[in-house]
Amino acid sequence: MTNAELQQRKTQVIARGQGNMYPVYVERAQNSEIWDVEGKRYIDFGTGIAVCNTGHSHPKVVAAVKAQLDKFSHTCFMVNPYEVAVELAEKLVAIAPGDSEKKAIFVSTGAEAVENCVKIARAHTGRRGIIAFNGGFHGRTNLTMALTGKITPYKNLFGPFPSDIFHAPFPIACHGITVAQSLKAIENLFKVDIAPTDVAAIIVEPIQGEGGFYQAPNEFLQALRQLCDKHGIVLIADEIQTGFARTGKMFNFEYANVEPDLITMAKGIAGGFPIAAVVGKANIMDAPLPGGLGGTYGGSPVACAAALAVLDIIEEENLIARANHIGALFNEQLSQLQHKFPELILEVRNKGAMIAIELICAGDVEQPNTELTQAIIANTAKYGLVLLACGFYGNVIRFLPALTISDDLVHEGLNDFTRLFTDVVAEMAK
C-alpha cells in the first residue's frame, strides 16, 4: 500500500475537517526517526506536536505499558481507582512550580484540562469572567475555542461561543507590543467590559505555541501574578506544550519564579499515550463538589504507567539539560541561515528545545511571509523531514525535536532544512 493509496482511502472516510499536513503514512518510528509505508525515512522535528519528548517508542515507556496491560487496561478511576494514578499524582504535585500544597485531577486531553481549570476557577471564586490573550491556543472544544485568540482555522464556522471570555494583547517585543501595553489593555478590560471582581481567571501560555513561539517576559508573568493576587483572580498556566522538560525546565513558569494557581499538563506527559492533568493549589482544586470533575477515561492506568516512565526517563537521562543543549545546536545553525537570509528570517527563537523561525518579506516585520512558510512545509517531506508551521499569520516554522535526539541527527536534519529553505527560496525567486 502506497502513501497515495492510503490518502485516497482516508479522503473517502475521514471528514475533511480532520485534515493531515503530509500525505505520509507512518509504518514505524523509533526515537527521532519515522519510516513511512513505502520505506522512506524522515527525521522528526515535530514529535506529534511536542508529545514524544522522550522519543518514539522509548523502551522504558514500552515496557511500562506492556506491564500495565498484563494487569488491566481500564476500570474508570472514579469507580475503582488504582495505585498507578495515585503515584503519578503524587509525583506531579511534587514537581509543579511553587511550595503550596497541591492536588491533581486527570482527564484525557489538553482541551479537557483547560475546561476543567475554568470550572475549578469559577467554583472557587464564584465569578464568571475569563481573560485570555490574542494569539493564544487552548483547544478545539467550544469553550477552549472561545479562549483561543485566533479565528482561522480553529474558530471559523463554529460560533457562537460561550460568553464572558475576554482577550488582551500578548507582549511581543519584535512586533512592538510591550509588557506595559499588554497590562494596560487588561486594566482597560476592567474599566470597559468586566469588573476585576467578576473575573474568575486569567489563562496564559508562558510561550505561545500555535501563536508563534513568542515567550512571555518574566516580568509579564510576575506582573500577572501580582494582578491576580490584588483582585483575587486565579492564574492559570497553560503548560501543555511547554511542559515536561521541553523548554529547559520541567515547567516554563519556573524561569519567572512564579507559582500559578492552576497548571494544565498534557502532550509530553506520557510519551504519546493520551492523558492530561490539572495540578493546582489544594484549596482551589477542592472547590468543586464530589462528582463535579472527572471523565470515563481520565487517568487511564496505561497512560499513567507511561507517564511514570516518562518522568523516570527525564531524570535518568538528564533531559532538562539535554533540552538546553539541543536548543543551542538549533539556534547556532538557524542563526547562520538567518545571517544568509536576513531579509526573510526576522528572528530565531528558542527556549530549550522549543524553537522557531519567523519569516517575513523584504526585511519588513509588518509583512509576514506566509507564502514562503507554506511552500517550505509543502516540500518538507521531499527532504526527509517532519516540520510544523504556526503563528498568528501562519509565518512561523517551529521545531520540536525529541529531547532524546542525537547530535548527529540534529545536524543532519538541520542540514536538510537548510537545503530545503535555500531551494524553495531559489524556486520562488524564478
HUPEHU-V368043 format. One line per field, one symbol per residue. phi: phi as a letter, one per 20 degrees, with the letter a starting at -180 (. if undefined). A space follows every 50 residues. Layout:
phi: ???
//
This chain:
phi: .egfffffffgfcdgffefcfcecdfebbbldcccefenfeceedclmmm eegenflggffgffffffffeadacmfedcfbfffffffgffffefgnef fccccdcdcfffffgfgfffffffemddfcdccgnfccpdffffffffeb feefdfndffdgemdcccfefcgfdmdegfffffffffgfeddbfffdee bddbefcfegfpmeefggffffffffffffdmefedeedfeefmmgdncf cfgffeldefeccecalffbmoefbbbdcaggfffefffgnfcqrgdfmg fffffffffffffgffelffffffffffffgfffffffffcffddfbdcb cmedcbcddcdlmdfedfefffgfffffdgffdmcdccdaogdmccddcc fffdfegffgfffffffffggfffffffff
//
